Amino acid sequence: MIFVKRFFSAFLAASILFTGSVQTVQAAMISSAQVAESVFSGAADQDRARIITALSRQDVQAALIEHGIDPAQARSRVASLTDEEASTMATQIENAPAGSGIIGAIILVFLVLLLTDILGFTKVYPFTRSIR
């Protein structure tokens, strides 16, 4: 019986503790001008223009053709993107590091081979000694 009382008192204490953490929500009216501004903003058109500019580069077009994608079809798909998708893609294109992935991959392979050399599983580098 004592166990049941302790359980219910702990449950009641936890319930009272968590009632104060309820989040409040606030709604407000917005004007027609704010809606029109968000709908007809030029940011989405600028994002699409940046994507089209990136797709117009010769190296990108060559890569698209190499992967079996028609550049004209890619441009038409960019035109059909939603504003949010165009913004996300333009941001990813701007923030993407150019060629830095290959350096990281080379360093990773070097470190893995170095570790396996030290552990004695391989013998790739002559400057390492196996711990075996």
Steps between C-alpha positions, in 0.01 A plus 500: 500500500789738574642437152171603340485821707859588406433432133188719492667780695797496260261497204305793646820696567622441145162604358500824696862565402433465127180707488705819511691407184206533263591722208279789403404585145425844367307575183472838337328648200716587200421756237439437133814695420712258702346204320551659160861584586576142600329355193648733241847542644788495255714278722364181345572629150852592603552152646380339178729730299799392713413134441461555125835683496664203672335261252622711206867438577675272250637258760158459662334440163764242414438322830123508442540349154743240639234393749234484228314820590397747233603855608179646353295258708700597811423869436129423462506311828664796671217718373246264660664508846308656785641819651624316807669227295667761276626689804637183659673390181652844438633507855650153459668602175652808664620315809630189325877472523662468161719191494570483872340157528785333312763633740303369795465162330874479431584584861249242622653227283850596616400484866317168461799344323735646761292354782480158337877514444564577865263223610680255273217418261674653196849609404450804277735757651865412564533756781260320738565216740236245577395451861472125439 
